[in-house]
């Protein structure tokens, strides 16, 4: 192989490398390493400025690929790697880390999701993914059974406890509790609870002709937007402004409290031609049918993450650390710890 041929040539003391040997030594140079690091820095700034969009991640692949070539060439042309196995293992692990980071950026996914309590996950929002991401998220299903969040004075949020029901690969129902640090993992996708949660109004629309339909209107996150629980809803082609009217102190900011549904509330619907107020169970006659306000429920927001390279990166990083420790242990073990040791 060319790797072995280069190493053998360098080990034999070739003084005037020509052709591929000259190219290999150029690729292994520290100047090439520095140039690649500067290009990688510029790529990171570019991706950050673009908000981490999937297309922007391509900018990271080129410098990471060049760094891989640089490191591989250095291992082939530097005979120290063949004399010291720990150094060879360390640099092979470092090469694996670079390759895995590049592959991870090409195949990762970040997204969010909002699921009603008692409802089922159906789709992702705000998707940011690498250009090679395909995955199997379309086959993922789970049910949000409800959540509990405690607050300390000053509305300091404690850990979220969210019960989830899903079916494993064998079709057996499973129930787990997840949170901000404990994910639900399905097909490599990790679902974490997020600070985003709030209330949702349930409506039933009964057209003059046809079957009744049940729909939901999700209000902004609570208590972050407790003073603005307003959203827009499209009903039968009309834009309706829906506002949730809650008690002033649903969560007491001056004592320990918890997130919960309000005991009393109502919603207002601002149609282009009228403003109506509805309490749970009330029905509103409208052109073309009847609208019934069923009641209020809650929703939980999730942060979704997919990156198949993470466990392999952990293995590669662990191997690199152990190899480096092995190298320095051998280096210092061969020399006395004190220059004056053994003197009278």
Secondary structure, 3 states (H helix, E strand, C coil): CHHHHHHHHHHCCCCCCCCHHHHHHHHCCHHHHHHHHHHHHHHHHHHHHCCCCCHHHHHHHHHHHHHHHHHHHHHHHCCHHHHCHHHHHHHHHHHHHHHHHHHHHHHCEEEEEEEECCCECCCCEEEEECCCCCCCHHHCCEEEEEEEEEEECCCEEEEEEEEEEEECCCCCEEEEEECCCCCEEECCEEEEEEEEEEEEEEEEEEECCCCCEEEEEECCCCCCCCCCCEEEEEECCEEEEEEEECCCCCCCCCCCEECCCCCCCEEEEECCCCEEEECCCCEEEECCEEEEEEEEEEEEEEEEEECCCHHHHHHHHHHHHHHHHHHHHHHHHCCCCCCCCCCC
